[in-house]
Amino acid sequence: MKINYVLFLLAFLFVIDSCSDKDLTNEQKLSGESSKTWTTKREYNADGDREKLSREDKKETMTFYSNGKFKMKSGTDSMSGTWKIIGGSTLSLVFFNAEVSENFQIIKLSDDDARLKAGDGSELVLDAD
């Protein structure tokens, strides 16, 4: 009887583990099934010091769509463009009507949090809504 319980528990843990986000691609983690919105949790400057976020900073959102588009909102302002992940470790954002692109090294990316490093060395920690 005890062996059956242990086998059941091991099988259950195996099923739970196989359903984790490690089976998702970085693209799926970032955009979800159709879209996913992220908010800023923390920011660090290039020296690694934590930056204080204002109330407005905490309300900024970035939504990634599975079709490769994104939208950033800050108060009444918004910007949009396209995104892609290059080589599994670089997030590239190209903004519409701005002739600007940004590349971020993906330090950490799970289904519900992300840590991105900008070209200047600053880092951004995001939480999925």
Salt bridges, closest charged atoms under 4 A:
ASP17 OD2 - LYS22 NZ 3.09
ASP111 OD1 - LYS36 NZ 2.75
ASP113 OD2 - LYS108 NZ 2.93
GLU123 OE1 - ARG115 NE 2.38
